[in-house]
Amino acid sequence: MSVKPSKEKTNELKGPAVFNISYIFPNGDRYDGECQKSSDGVIMRSGSGIHTTPNGIIYKGQWYNDKMNGSGRLEHPSGAVYEGEFKDNMFHGRGTYIFQNGAKYVGEFNENKLEGEGEFTDIKGLQWIGNFHYKAAPGLKLKLDI
């Protein structure tokens, strides 16, 4: 692991020091970005960073407590992409998910599930709006531009 301080150590009023690292995990994953030492001396991803896997998954975004937290973008080799808010490694909050087939959902997520107000654009370009509850969307309406 290559650990280089990105800032001088901060005093107690400013919080723990932030380091920029480049680290390759035993499974071949790679992280390039900011980290901090926990109170027990463990280096954890915290701040902005990029995590890539050997099979082509890429996450660019915010980290906190060694998990995807805050805003970010997760790309899969299949072509599926999520961009939005994360909480504890899950899609959580407002985001956009583009499916492998090109369909798109823009709206609310709750622990990786479509949950709440949203808009779904199907592969034909038709836009549907309504309340989503994971895989169900009762009362979904076609959005018409008149």
Residue, then its C-alpha position, 0 to 999 in steps of 0.5 A: m500500500s502506498v500511503k501519502p498524506s494529502k494534508e499535514k496532520t490536523n489538530e484536534l479541532k480540525g479532525p483526523a488527517v486526510f491521506n491520499i492512497s493507492y491500494i490494491f486489495p488481495n482480490g485485485d480490487r483497487y482504490d485510489g483516493e482519500c482515507q483517514k485513520s480510525s481511532d484504533g489506527v485502521i485506515m478507512r476510505s473516507g472522502s473522494g475516491i475511485h474503486t475499481t474491480p478486475n471485472g470492470i465495476i467502477y465507483k467514483g464518489q464519496w466514502y465515509n467509514d469505508k463505505m459508499n456514502g454521499s454522492g457517487r456513480l457506479e458503473h457496471p460492465s453490462g452498461a448499467v449505471y447508477e448515479g446519485e446518493f448512497k448510504d452504507n453501500m446502497f442506493h439510498g436517496r435521489g438517483t438515476y439508474i440506467f438499465q442494461n437495456g437503456a431504460k432509465y429510472v429517475g427518482e427515490f431509492n431506499e436501500n437499493k429499491l425504487e421507492g417513492e416518486g419517480e419517472f421511468t423511461d422505457i426502451k421505446g422512450l415513453q415516460w411513466i410517472g408515479n409512486f414506485h414500491y420496489k418492483a411495483a408501481p400501482g397507478l403509474k401514468l404515462k407522461l404526455d408532452i402536449 
